[in-house]
Amino acid sequence: MYITPRINLIMNGNKKEEFFCKICEYCLITGEDFEKNKKYKCCEECFVTFVEAIKDNWDKDNMTIDKKKLQEYIYIKNKLSKKKISLH
């Protein structure tokens, strides 16, 4: 049996969806990532790490995150990602 794969995109309005976290710049993957991104402009993991404690005062348009903490966070996230990939 032969199947021609087709994908039809239905766009509702001019709304554009973000696909990358504004903080760590990783791809949004889960539904929770997209939910947090709509409200806080970040993935769920960055929300838990950087935003949750200060969410009442969080300004998604003017994010202020300690650069050193962010670099350490991304370094660890990269290490864990490579470790997960090499296990398979």
PyMOL Python script that loads the backbone (N, CA, C, O; Angstrom):
from pymol import cmd

cmd.read_pdbstr("""\
ATOM      1  N   MET A   1       0.840  -1.165   0.000  1.00  0.00           N
ATOM      2  CA  MET A   1       0.000   0.000   0.000  1.00  0.00           C
ATOM      3  C   MET A   1       0.891   1.237   0.000  1.00  0.00           C
ATOM      4  O   MET A   1       1.880   1.297   0.731  1.00  0.00           O
ATOM      5  N   TYR A   2       0.544   2.206  -0.808  1.00  0.00           N
ATOM      6  CA  TYR A   2       1.303   3.441  -0.939  1.00  0.00           C
ATOM      7  C   TYR A   2       0.493   4.608  -0.384  1.00  0.00           C
ATOM      8  O   TYR A   2      -0.659   4.816  -0.762  1.00  0.00           O
ATOM      9  N   ILE A   3       1.118   5.367   0.523  1.00  0.00           N
ATOM     10  CA  ILE A   3       0.447   6.514   1.127  1.00  0.00           C
ATOM     11  C   ILE A   3       1.274   7.767   0.842  1.00  0.00           C
ATOM     12  O   ILE A   3       2.487   7.782   1.051  1.00  0.00           O
ATOM     13  N   THR A   4       0.615   8.798   0.370  1.00  0.00           N
ATOM     14  CA  THR A   4       1.283  10.079   0.161  1.00  0.00           C
ATOM     15  C   THR A   4       1.090  10.923   1.421  1.00  0.00           C
ATOM     16  O   THR A   4      -0.026  11.341   1.729  1.00  0.00           O
ATOM     17  N   PRO A   5       2.190  11.172   2.151  1.00  0.00           N
ATOM     18  CA  PRO A   5       2.029  11.983   3.367  1.00  0.00           C
ATOM     19  C   PRO A   5       1.754  13.450   3.024  1.00  0.00           C
ATOM     20  O   PRO A   5       2.484  14.072   2.251  1.00  0.00           O
ATOM     21  N   ARG A   6       0.709  13.972   3.604  1.00  0.00           N
ATOM     22  CA  ARG A   6       0.343  15.377   3.393  1.00  0.00           C
ATOM     23  C   ARG A   6       0.036  16.007   4.725  1.00  0.00           C
ATOM     24  O   ARG A   6      -0.584  15.398   5.597  1.00  0.00           O
ATOM     25  N   ILE A   7       0.471  17.215   4.866  1.00  0.00           N
ATOM     26  CA  ILE A   7       0.168  17.981   6.062  1.00  0.00           C
ATOM     27  C   ILE A   7      -0.519  19.261   5.629  1.00  0.00           C
ATOM     28  O   ILE A   7       0.026  20.034   4.841  1.00  0.00           O
ATOM     29  N   ASN A   8      -1.699  19.478   6.139  1.00  0.00           N
ATOM     30  CA  ASN A   8      -2.434  20.705   5.845  1.00  0.00           C
ATOM     31  C   ASN A   8      -2.404  21.595   7.090  1.00  0.00           C
ATOM     32  O   ASN A   8      -2.853  21.191   8.163  1.00  0.00           O
ATOM     33  N   LEU A   9      -1.883  22.781   6.937  1.00  0.00           N
ATOM     34  CA  LEU A   9      -1.842  23.734   8.032  1.00  0.00           C
ATOM     35  C   LEU A   9      -3.018  24.695   7.908  1.00  0.00           C
ATOM     36  O   LEU A   9      -3.247  25.287   6.853  1.00  0.00           O
ATOM     37  N   ILE A  10      -3.743  24.836   8.982  1.00  0.00           N
ATOM     38  CA  ILE A  10      -4.857  25.761   9.007  1.00  0.00           C
ATOM     39  C   ILE A  10      -4.477  26.892   9.951  1.00  0.00           C
ATOM     40  O   ILE A  10      -4.340  26.688  11.157  1.00  0.00           O
ATOM     41  N   MET A  11      -4.310  28.056   9.406  1.00  0.00           N
ATOM     42  CA  MET A  11      -3.890  29.203  10.196  1.00  0.00           C
ATOM     43  C   MET A  11      -5.115  30.032  10.570  1.00  0.00           C
ATOM     44  O   MET A  11      -5.899  30.426   9.706  1.00  0.00           O
ATOM     45  N   ASN A  12      -5.266  30.285  11.841  1.00  0.00           N
ATOM     46  CA  ASN A  12      -6.364  31.114  12.331  1.00  0.00           C
ATOM     47  C   ASN A  12      -5.832  32.497  12.665  1.00  0.00           C
ATOM     48  O   ASN A  12      -5.218  32.694  13.714  1.00  0.00           O
ATOM     49  N   GLY A  13      -6.060  33.431  11.799  1.00  0.00           N
ATOM     50  CA  GLY A  13      -5.616  34.799  12.046  1.00  0.00           C
ATOM     51  C   GLY A  13      -4.136  34.990  11.802  1.00  0.00           C
ATOM     52  O   GLY A  13      -3.495  34.188  11.124  1.00  0.00           O
ATOM     53  N   ASN A  14      -3.602  36.054  12.359  1.00  0.00           N
ATOM     54  CA  ASN A  14      -2.197  36.383  12.175  1.00  0.00           C
ATOM     55  C   ASN A  14      -1.348  35.987  13.368  1.00  0.00           C
ATOM     56  O   ASN A  14      -0.195  36.407  13.466  1.00  0.00           O
ATOM     57  N   LYS A  15      -1.887  35.196  14.268  1.00  0.00           N
ATOM     58  CA  LYS A  15      -1.170  34.809  15.475  1.00  0.00           C
ATOM     59  C   LYS A  15       0.002  33.895  15.121  1.00  0.00           C
ATOM     60  O   LYS A  15      -0.170  32.873  14.457  1.00  0.00           O
ATOM     61  N   LYS A  16       1.195  34.282  15.575  1.00  0.00           N
ATOM     62  CA  LYS A  16       2.380  33.463  15.346  1.00  0.00           C
ATOM     63  C   LYS A  16       2.740  32.737  16.635  1.00  0.00           C
ATOM     64  O   LYS A  16       2.685  33.314  17.721  1.00  0.00           O
ATOM     65  N   GLU A  17       3.101  31.495  16.507  1.00  0.00           N
ATOM     66  CA  GLU A  17       3.473  30.680  17.661  1.00  0.00           C
ATOM     67  C   GLU A  17       4.986  30.695  17.813  1.00  0.00           C
ATOM     68  O   GLU A  17       5.720  30.580  16.832  1.00  0.00           O
ATOM     69  N   GLU A  18       5.440  30.836  19.039  1.00  0.00           N
ATOM     70  CA  GLU A  18       6.869  30.767  19.344  1.00  0.00           C
ATOM     71  C   GLU A  18       7.251  29.297  19.476  1.00  0.00           C
ATOM     72  O   GLU A  18       6.456  28.496  19.967  1.00  0.00           O
ATOM     73  N   PHE A  19       8.452  28.936  19.047  1.00  0.00           N
ATOM     74  CA  PHE A  19       8.902  27.554  19.155  1.00  0.00           C
ATOM     75  C   PHE A  19      10.180  27.397  19.955  1.00  0.00           C
ATOM     76  O   PHE A  19      10.675  26.282  20.123  1.00  0.00           O
ATOM     77  N   PHE A  20      10.728  28.516  20.458  1.00  0.00           N
ATOM     78  CA  PHE A  20      11.952  28.461  21.244  1.00  0.00           C
ATOM     79  C   PHE A  20      11.796  29.297  22.510  1.00  0.00           C
ATOM     80  O   PHE A  20      11.156  30.349  22.504  1.00  0.00           O
ATOM     81  N   CYS A  21      12.388  28.812  23.587  1.00  0.00           N
ATOM     82  CA  CYS A  21      12.377  29.521  24.865  1.00  0.00           C
ATOM     83  C   CYS A  21      13.226  30.784  24.739  1.00  0.00           C
ATOM     84  O   CYS A  21      14.334  30.737  24.204  1.00  0.00           O
ATOM     85  N   LYS A  22      12.714  31.904  25.228  1.00  0.00           N
ATOM     86  CA  LYS A  22      13.451  33.171  25.172  1.00  0.00           C
ATOM     87  C   LYS A  22      14.623  33.194  26.147  1.00  0.00           C
ATOM     88  O   LYS A  22      15.533  34.008  25.988  1.00  0.00           O
ATOM     89  N   ILE A  23      14.622  32.325  27.146  1.00  0.00           N
ATOM     90  CA  ILE A  23      15.692  32.318  28.139  1.00  0.00           C
ATOM     91  C   ILE A  23      16.826  31.383  27.737  1.00  0.00           C
ATOM     92  O   ILE A  23      17.960  31.824  27.553  1.00  0.00           O
ATOM     93  N   CYS A  24      16.523  30.088  27.602  1.00  0.00           N
ATOM     94  CA  CYS A  24      17.577  29.107  27.308  1.00  0.00           C
ATOM     95  C   CYS A  24      17.765  28.862  25.813  1.00  0.00           C
ATOM     96  O   CYS A  24      18.767  28.275  25.404  1.00  0.00           O
ATOM     97  N   GLU A  25      16.816  29.304  25.000  1.00  0.00           N
ATOM     98  CA  GLU A  25      16.835  29.162  23.545  1.00  0.00           C
ATOM     99  C   GLU A  25      16.704  27.719  23.065  1.00  0.00           C
ATOM    100  O   GLU A  25      17.016  27.406  21.916  1.00  0.00           O
ATOM    101  N   TYR A  26      16.235  26.839  23.964  1.00  0.00           N
ATOM    102  CA  TYR A  26      15.940  25.468  23.558  1.00  0.00           C
ATOM    103  C   TYR A  26      14.556  25.423  22.932  1.00  0.00           C
ATOM    104  O   TYR A  26      13.726  26.305  23.155  1.00  0.00           O
ATOM    105  N   CYS A  27      14.323  24.385  22.148  1.00  0.00           N
ATOM    106  CA  CYS A  27      13.043  24.194  21.484  1.00  0.00           C
ATOM    107  C   CYS A  27      11.951  23.849  22.507  1.00  0.00           C
ATOM    108  O   CYS A  27      12.184  23.068  23.429  1.00  0.00           O
ATOM    109  N   LEU A  28      10.771  24.433  22.339  1.00  0.00           N
ATOM    110  CA  LEU A  28       9.622  24.084  23.173  1.00  0.00           C
ATOM    111  C   LEU A  28       9.106  22.728  22.701  1.00  0.00           C
ATOM    112  O   LEU A  28       8.905  22.518  21.505  1.00  0.00           O
ATOM    113  N   ILE A  29       8.893  21.810  23.640  1.00  0.00           N
ATOM    114  CA  ILE A  29       8.530  20.449  23.253  1.00  0.00           C
ATOM    115  C   ILE A  29       7.159  20.042  23.775  1.00  0.00           C
ATOM    116  O   ILE A  29       6.313  19.573  23.013  1.00  0.00           O
ATOM    117  N   THR A  30       6.944  20.221  25.066  1.00  0.00           N
ATOM    118  CA  THR A  30       5.720  19.706  25.686  1.00  0.00           C
ATOM    119  C   THR A  30       4.600  20.744  25.671  1.00  0.00           C
ATOM    120  O   THR A  30       4.823  21.923  25.397  1.00  0.00           O
ATOM    121  N   GLY A  31       3.414  20.281  25.968  1.00  0.00           N
ATOM    122  CA  GLY A  31       2.280  21.188  26.097  1.00  0.00           C
ATOM    123  C   GLY A  31       2.505  22.193  27.211  1.00  0.00           C
ATOM    124  O   GLY A  31       2.110  23.353  27.098  1.00  0.00           O
ATOM    125  N   GLU A  32       3.146  21.743  28.299  1.00  0.00           N
ATOM    126  CA  GLU A  32       3.453  22.640  29.415  1.00  0.00           C
ATOM    127  C   GLU A  32       4.427  23.738  28.975  1.00  0.00           C
ATOM    128  O   GLU A  32       4.313  24.885  29.408  1.00  0.00           O
ATOM    129  N   ASP A  33       5.393  23.377  28.105  1.00  0.00           N
ATOM    130  CA  ASP A  33       6.324  24.379  27.576  1.00  0.00           C
ATOM    131  C   ASP A  33       5.560  25.483  26.846  1.00  0.00           C
ATOM    132  O   ASP A  33       5.828  26.668  27.041  1.00  0.00           O
ATOM    133  N   PHE A  34       4.610  25.082  26.005  1.00  0.00           N
ATOM    134  CA  PHE A  34       3.850  26.066  25.235  1.00  0.00           C
ATOM    135  C   PHE A  34       2.932  26.907  26.131  1.00  0.00           C
ATOM    136  O   PHE A  34       2.744  28.099  25.889  1.00  0.00           O
ATOM    137  N   GLU A  35       2.362  26.279  27.167  1.00  0.00           N
ATOM    138  CA  GLU A  35       1.516  27.025  28.109  1.00  0.00           C
ATOM    139  C   GLU A  35       2.327  28.086  28.857  1.00  0.00           C
ATOM    140  O   GLU A  35       1.906  29.238  28.960  1.00  0.00           O
ATOM    141  N   LYS A  36       3.493  27.688  29.378  1.00  0.00           N
ATOM    142  CA  LYS A  36       4.354  28.633  30.103  1.00  0.00           C
ATOM    143  C   LYS A  36       4.867  29.714  29.162  1.00  0.00           C
ATOM    144  O   LYS A  36       5.019  30.871  29.556  1.00  0.00           O
ATOM    145  N   ASN A  37       5.130  29.334  27.928  1.00  0.00           N
ATOM    146  CA  ASN A  37       5.637  30.299  26.957  1.00  0.00           C
ATOM    147  C   ASN A  37       4.614  31.395  26.666  1.00  0.00           C
ATOM    148  O   ASN A  37       4.976  32.562  26.522  1.00  0.00           O
ATOM    149  N   LYS A  38       3.338  31.021  26.579  1.00  0.00           N
ATOM    150  CA  LYS A  38       2.298  32.017  26.323  1.00  0.00           C
ATOM    151  C   LYS A  38       2.209  33.046  27.442  1.00  0.00           C
ATOM    152  O   LYS A  38       2.005  34.234  27.194  1.00  0.00           O
ATOM    153  N   LYS A  39       2.365  32.573  28.679  1.00  0.00           N
ATOM    154  CA  LYS A  39       2.192  33.456  29.821  1.00  0.00           C
ATOM    155  C   LYS A  39       3.489  34.129  30.273  1.00  0.00           C
ATOM    156  O   LYS A  39       3.479  35.299  30.653  1.00  0.00           O
ATOM    157  N   TYR A  40       4.613  33.390  30.234  1.00  0.00           N
ATOM    158  CA  TYR A  40       5.860  33.897  30.804  1.00  0.00           C
ATOM    159  C   TYR A  40       7.008  34.038  29.804  1.00  0.00           C
ATOM    160  O   TYR A  40       8.091  34.493  30.173  1.00  0.00           O
ATOM    161  N   LYS A  41       6.785  33.654  28.543  1.00  0.00           N
ATOM    162  CA  LYS A  41       7.813  33.715  27.493  1.00  0.00           C
ATOM    163  C   LYS A  41       9.034  32.855  27.815  1.00  0.00           C
ATOM    164  O   LYS A  41      10.174  33.265  27.596  1.00  0.00           O
ATOM    165  N   CYS A  42       8.771  31.644  28.344  1.00  0.00           N
ATOM    166  CA  CYS A  42       9.861  30.708  28.609  1.00  0.00           C
ATOM    167  C   CYS A  42       9.305  29.287  28.672  1.00  0.00           C
ATOM    168  O   CYS A  42       8.097  29.084  28.786  1.00  0.00           O
ATOM    169  N   CYS A  43      10.211  28.307  28.597  1.00  0.00           N
ATOM    170  CA  CYS A  43       9.798  26.910  28.702  1.00  0.00           C
ATOM    171  C   CYS A  43       9.483  26.581  30.163  1.00  0.00           C
ATOM    172  O   CYS A  43       9.761  27.374  31.062  1.00  0.00           O
ATOM    173  N   GLU A  44       8.904  25.411  30.383  1.00  0.00           N
ATOM    174  CA  GLU A  44       8.517  25.023  31.739  1.00  0.00           C
ATOM    175  C   GLU A  44       9.740  24.908  32.646  1.00  0.00           C
ATOM    176  O   GLU A  44       9.689  25.320  33.805  1.00  0.00           O
ATOM    177  N   GLU A  45      10.820  24.362  32.139  1.00  0.00           N
ATOM    178  CA  GLU A  45      12.021  24.179  32.944  1.00  0.00           C
ATOM    179  C   GLU A  45      12.620  25.521  33.379  1.00  0.00           C
ATOM    180  O   GLU A  45      13.039  25.669  34.527  1.00  0.00           O
ATOM    181  N   CYS A  46      12.662  26.492  32.472  1.00  0.00           N
ATOM    182  CA  CYS A  46      13.148  27.830  32.826  1.00  0.00           C
ATOM    183  C   CYS A  46      12.190  28.519  33.786  1.00  0.00           C
ATOM    184  O   CYS A  46      12.613  29.272  34.663  1.00  0.00           O
ATOM    185  N   PHE A  47      10.896  28.259  33.617  1.00  0.00           N
ATOM    186  CA  PHE A  47       9.911  28.813  34.540  1.00  0.00           C
ATOM    187  C   PHE A  47      10.198  28.344  35.960  1.00  0.00           C
ATOM    188  O   PHE A  47      10.243  29.151  36.889  1.00  0.00           O
ATOM    189  N   VAL A  48      10.392  27.040  36.127  1.00  0.00           N
ATOM    190  CA  VAL A  48      10.656  26.474  37.447  1.00  0.00           C
ATOM    191  C   VAL A  48      11.989  26.986  38.002  1.00  0.00           C
ATOM    192  O   VAL A  48      12.097  27.271  39.195  1.00  0.00           O
ATOM    193  N   THR A  49      12.994  27.101  37.143  1.00  0.00           N
ATOM    194  CA  THR A  49      14.325  27.498  37.582  1.00  0.00           C
ATOM    195  C   THR A  49      14.445  28.987  37.884  1.00  0.00           C
ATOM    196  O   THR A  49      15.040  29.366  38.893  1.00  0.00           O
ATOM    197  N   PHE A  50      13.887  29.835  37.020  1.00  0.00           N
ATOM    198  CA  PHE A  50      14.129  31.269  37.131  1.00  0.00           C
ATOM    199  C   PHE A  50      12.913  32.118  37.508  1.00  0.00           C
ATOM    200  O   PHE A  50      13.066  33.156  38.151  1.00  0.00           O
ATOM    201  N   VAL A  51      11.724  31.696  37.122  1.00  0.00           N
ATOM    202  CA  VAL A  51      10.558  32.573  37.197  1.00  0.00           C
ATOM    203  C   VAL A  51       9.626  32.282  38.367  1.00  0.00           C
ATOM    204  O   VAL A  51       9.106  33.213  38.982  1.00  0.00           O
ATOM    205  N   GLU A  52       9.408  31.025  38.683  1.00  0.00           N
ATOM    206  CA  GLU A  52       8.353  30.652  39.627  1.00  0.00           C
ATOM    207  C   GLU A  52       8.429  31.414  40.952  1.00  0.00           C
ATOM    208  O   GLU A  52       7.398  31.842  41.470  1.00  0.00           O
ATOM    209  N   ALA A  53       9.617  31.590  41.504  1.00  0.00           N
ATOM    210  CA  ALA A  53       9.757  32.269  42.793  1.00  0.00           C
ATOM    211  C   ALA A  53       9.385  33.751  42.716  1.00  0.00           C
ATOM    212  O   ALA A  53       9.002  34.351  43.720  1.00  0.00           O
ATOM    213  N   ILE A  54       9.498  34.337  41.525  1.00  0.00           N
ATOM    214  CA  ILE A  54       9.226  35.774  41.375  1.00  0.00           C
ATOM    215  C   ILE A  54       8.118  36.045  40.359  1.00  0.00           C
ATOM    216  O   ILE A  54       8.046  37.140  39.801  1.00  0.00           O
ATOM    217  N   LYS A  55       7.255  35.057  40.114  1.00  0.00           N
ATOM    218  CA  LYS A  55       6.269  35.173  39.033  1.00  0.00           C
ATOM    219  C   LYS A  55       5.326  36.361  39.176  1.00  0.00           C
ATOM    220  O   LYS A  55       4.835  36.875  38.170  1.00  0.00           O
ATOM    221  N   ASP A  56       5.062  36.807  40.396  1.00  0.00           N
ATOM    222  CA  ASP A  56       4.174  37.959  40.588  1.00  0.00           C
ATOM    223  C   ASP A  56       4.809  39.251  40.082  1.00  0.00           C
ATOM    224  O   ASP A  56       4.103  40.181  39.692  1.00  0.00           O
ATOM    225  N   ASN A  57       6.131  39.310  40.089  1.00  0.00           N
ATOM    226  CA  ASN A  57       6.853  40.505  39.637  1.00  0.00           C
ATOM    227  C   ASN A  57       7.568  40.288  38.304  1.00  0.00           C
ATOM    228  O   ASN A  57       8.372  41.126  37.896  1.00  0.00           O
ATOM    229  N   TRP A  58       7.289  39.186  37.627  1.00  0.00           N
ATOM    230  CA  TRP A  58       7.982  38.831  36.389  1.00  0.00           C
ATOM    231  C   TRP A  58       7.514  39.713  35.240  1.00  0.00           C
ATOM    232  O   TRP A  58       6.318  39.831  34.974  1.00  0.00           O
ATOM    233  N   ASP A  59       8.467  40.323  34.574  1.00  0.00           N
ATOM    234  CA  ASP A  59       8.175  41.140  33.393  1.00  0.00           C
ATOM    235  C   ASP A  59       8.722  40.408  32.176  1.00  0.00           C
ATOM    236  O   ASP A  59       9.924  40.445  31.912  1.00  0.00           O
ATOM    237  N   LYS A  60       7.839  39.741  31.434  1.00  0.00           N
ATOM    238  CA  LYS A  60       8.274  38.905  30.322  1.00  0.00           C
ATOM    239  C   LYS A  60       8.909  39.698  29.185  1.00  0.00           C
ATOM    240  O   LYS A  60       9.631  39.133  28.363  1.00  0.00           O
ATOM    241  N   ASP A  61       8.647  40.997  29.133  1.00  0.00           N
ATOM    242  CA  ASP A  61       9.238  41.818  28.076  1.00  0.00           C
ATOM    243  C   ASP A  61      10.607  42.359  28.461  1.00  0.00           C
ATOM    244  O   ASP A  61      11.404  42.696  27.585  1.00  0.00           O
ATOM    245  N   ASN A  62      10.890  42.447  29.746  1.00  0.00           N
ATOM    246  CA  ASN A  62      12.180  42.929  30.235  1.00  0.00           C
ATOM    247  C   ASN A  62      12.754  41.928  31.234  1.00  0.00           C
ATOM    248  O   ASN A  62      12.870  42.221  32.424  1.00  0.00           O
ATOM    249  N   MET A  63      13.112  40.746  30.740  1.00  0.00           N
ATOM    250  CA  MET A  63      13.621  39.692  31.606  1.00  0.00           C
ATOM    251  C   MET A  63      14.981  40.078  32.170  1.00  0.00           C
ATOM    252  O   MET A  63      15.872  40.496  31.430  1.00  0.00           O
ATOM    253  N   THR A  64      15.134  39.939  33.463  1.00  0.00           N
ATOM    254  CA  THR A  64      16.432  40.173  34.081  1.00  0.00           C
ATOM    255  C   THR A  64      16.850  38.915  34.822  1.00  0.00           C
ATOM    256  O   THR A  64      16.323  38.591  35.886  1.00  0.00           O
ATOM    257  N   ILE A  65      17.809  38.216  34.233  1.00  0.00           N
ATOM    258  CA  ILE A  65      18.318  36.972  34.804  1.00  0.00           C
ATOM    259  C   ILE A  65      19.826  37.121  34.933  1.00  0.00           C
ATOM    260  O   ILE A  65      20.486  37.646  34.036  1.00  0.00           O
ATOM    261  N   ASP A  66      20.363  36.658  36.051  1.00  0.00           N
ATOM    262  CA  ASP A  66      21.796  36.695  36.286  1.00  0.00           C
ATOM    263  C   ASP A  66      22.508  35.915  35.170  1.00  0.00           C
ATOM    264  O   ASP A  66      22.273  34.720  34.990  1.00  0.00           O
ATOM    265  N   LYS A  67      23.367  36.599  34.434  1.00  0.00           N
ATOM    266  CA  LYS A  67      24.044  35.982  33.275  1.00  0.00           C
ATOM    267  C   LYS A  67      24.863  34.760  33.673  1.00  0.00           C
ATOM    268  O   LYS A  67      24.872  33.759  32.957  1.00  0.00           O
ATOM    269  N   LYS A  68      25.553  34.836  34.812  1.00  0.00           N
ATOM    270  CA  LYS A  68      26.384  33.707  35.249  1.00  0.00           C
ATOM    271  C   LYS A  68      25.520  32.488  35.563  1.00  0.00           C
ATOM    272  O   LYS A  68      25.856  31.370  35.172  1.00  0.00           O
ATOM    273  N   LYS A  69      24.404  32.701  36.271  1.00  0.00           N
ATOM    274  CA  LYS A  69      23.482  31.600  36.568  1.00  0.00           C
ATOM    275  C   LYS A  69      22.937  30.986  35.289  1.00  0.00           C
ATOM    276  O   LYS A  69      22.827  29.765  35.172  1.00  0.00           O
ATOM    277  N   LEU A  70      22.595  31.842  34.330  1.00  0.00           N
ATOM    278  CA  LEU A  70      22.056  31.367  33.056  1.00  0.00           C
ATOM    279  C   LEU A  70      23.095  30.538  32.304  1.00  0.00           C
ATOM    280  O   LEU A  70      22.765  29.485  31.759  1.00  0.00           O
ATOM    281  N   GLN A  71      24.331  30.995  32.268  1.00  0.00           N
ATOM    282  CA  GLN A  71      25.389  30.240  31.590  1.00  0.00           C
ATOM    283  C   GLN A  71      25.606  28.877  32.241  1.00  0.00           C
ATOM    284  O   GLN A  71      25.762  27.871  31.549  1.00  0.00           O
ATOM    285  N   GLU A  72      25.616  28.846  33.572  1.00  0.00           N
ATOM    286  CA  GLU A  72      25.772  27.575  34.290  1.00  0.00           C
ATOM    287  C   GLU A  72      24.593  26.647  33.999  1.00  0.00           C
ATOM    288  O   GLU A  72      24.773  25.448  33.790  1.00  0.00           O
ATOM    289  N   TYR A  73      23.398  27.211  33.989  1.00  0.00           N
ATOM    290  CA  TYR A  73      22.183  26.443  33.717  1.00  0.00           C
ATOM    291  C   TYR A  73      22.229  25.827  32.315  1.00  0.00           C
ATOM    292  O   TYR A  73      21.937  24.643  32.146  1.00  0.00           O
ATOM    293  N   ILE A  74      22.590  26.622  31.323  1.00  0.00           N
ATOM    294  CA  ILE A  74      22.657  26.134  29.940  1.00  0.00           C
ATOM    295  C   ILE A  74      23.771  25.105  29.784  1.00  0.00           C
ATOM    296  O   ILE A  74      23.609  24.128  29.053  1.00  0.00           O
ATOM    297  N   TYR A  75      24.893  25.307  30.458  1.00  0.00           N
ATOM    298  CA  TYR A  75      25.996  24.346  30.422  1.00  0.00           C
ATOM    299  C   TYR A  75      25.522  22.983  30.933  1.00  0.00           C
ATOM    300  O   TYR A  75      25.770  21.955  30.303  1.00  0.00           O
ATOM    301  N   ILE A  76      24.842  22.986  32.077  1.00  0.00           N
ATOM    302  CA  ILE A  76      24.327  21.732  32.654  1.00  0.00           C
ATOM    303  C   ILE A  76      23.267  21.119  31.748  1.00  0.00           C
ATOM    304  O   ILE A  76      23.253  19.904  31.549  1.00  0.00           O
ATOM    305  N   LYS A  77      22.389  21.934  31.204  1.00  0.00           N
ATOM    306  CA  LYS A  77      21.338  21.441  30.308  1.00  0.00           C
ATOM    307  C   LYS A  77      21.954  20.798  29.059  1.00  0.00           C
ATOM    308  O   LYS A  77      21.474  19.761  28.600  1.00  0.00           O
ATOM    309  N   ASN A  78      23.005  21.399  28.509  1.00  0.00           N
ATOM    310  CA  ASN A  78      23.701  20.822  27.358  1.00  0.00           C
ATOM    311  C   ASN A  78      24.341  19.489  27.712  1.00  0.00           C
ATOM    312  O   ASN A  78      24.254  18.533  26.941  1.00  0.00           O
ATOM    313  N   LYS A  79      24.980  19.417  28.866  1.00  0.00           N
ATOM    314  CA  LYS A  79      25.618  18.174  29.306  1.00  0.00           C
ATOM    315  C   LYS A  79      24.581  17.058  29.452  1.00  0.00           C
ATOM    316  O   LYS A  79      24.798  15.934  28.999  1.00  0.00           O
ATOM    317  N   LEU A  80      23.455  17.380  30.090  1.00  0.00           N
ATOM    318  CA  LEU A  80      22.406  16.376  30.269  1.00  0.00           C
ATOM    319  C   LEU A  80      21.813  15.944  28.939  1.00  0.00           C
ATOM    320  O   LEU A  80      21.506  14.765  28.762  1.00  0.00           O
ATOM    321  N   SER A  81      21.644  16.862  28.002  1.00  0.00           N
ATOM    322  CA  SER A  81      21.092  16.536  26.684  1.00  0.00           C
ATOM    323  C   SER A  81      22.022  15.594  25.946  1.00  0.00           C
ATOM    324  O   SER A  81      21.571  14.622  25.340  1.00  0.00           O
ATOM    325  N   LYS A  82      23.307  15.871  25.991  1.00  0.00           N
ATOM    326  CA  LYS A  82      24.286  15.002  25.298  1.00  0.00           C
ATOM    327  C   LYS A  82      24.338  13.625  25.934  1.00  0.00           C
ATOM    328  O   LYS A  82      24.491  12.618  25.243  1.00  0.00           O
ATOM    329  N   LYS A  83      24.210  13.584  27.255  1.00  0.00           N
ATOM    330  CA  LYS A  83      24.213  12.313  27.948  1.00  0.00           C
ATOM    331  C   LYS A  83      23.000  11.468  27.559  1.00  0.00           C
ATOM    332  O   LYS A  83      23.125  10.262  27.343  1.00  0.00           O
ATOM    333  N   LYS A  84      21.830  12.097  27.469  1.00  0.00           N
ATOM    334  CA  LYS A  84      20.607  11.396  27.076  1.00  0.00           C
ATOM    335  C   LYS A  84      20.727  10.860  25.653  1.00  0.00           C
ATOM    336  O   LYS A  84      20.311   9.736  25.373  1.00  0.00           O
ATOM    337  N   ILE A  85      21.291  11.656  24.764  1.00  0.00           N
ATOM    338  CA  ILE A  85      21.417  11.265  23.361  1.00  0.00           C
ATOM    339  C   ILE A  85      22.389  10.101  23.220  1.00  0.00           C
ATOM    340  O   ILE A  85      22.127   9.175  22.452  1.00  0.00           O
ATOM    341  N   SER A  86      23.501  10.128  23.942  1.00  0.00           N
ATOM    342  CA  SER A  86      24.498   9.076  23.805  1.00  0.00           C
ATOM    343  C   SER A  86      24.049   7.743  24.403  1.00  0.00           C
ATOM    344  O   SER A  86      24.606   6.701  24.055  1.00  0.00           O
ATOM    345  N   LEU A  87      23.059   7.751  25.292  1.00  0.00           N
ATOM    346  CA  LEU A  87      22.558   6.516  25.866  1.00  0.00           C
ATOM    347  C   LEU A  87      21.765   5.692  24.872  1.00  0.00           C
ATOM    348  O   LEU A  87      21.650   4.478  25.038  1.00  0.00           O
ATOM    349  N   HIS A  88      21.219   6.316  23.849  1.00  0.00           N
ATOM    350  CA  HIS A  88      20.363   5.593  22.895  1.00  0.00           C
ATOM    351  C   HIS A  88      21.132   5.140  21.734  1.00  0.00           C
ATOM    352  O   HIS A  88      20.575   4.516  20.831  1.00  0.00           O
TER     353      HIS A  88
END
""", "prot")
cmd.dss("prot")
cmd.show_as("cartoon", "prot")
cmd.util.cbc("prot")
cmd.orient("prot")
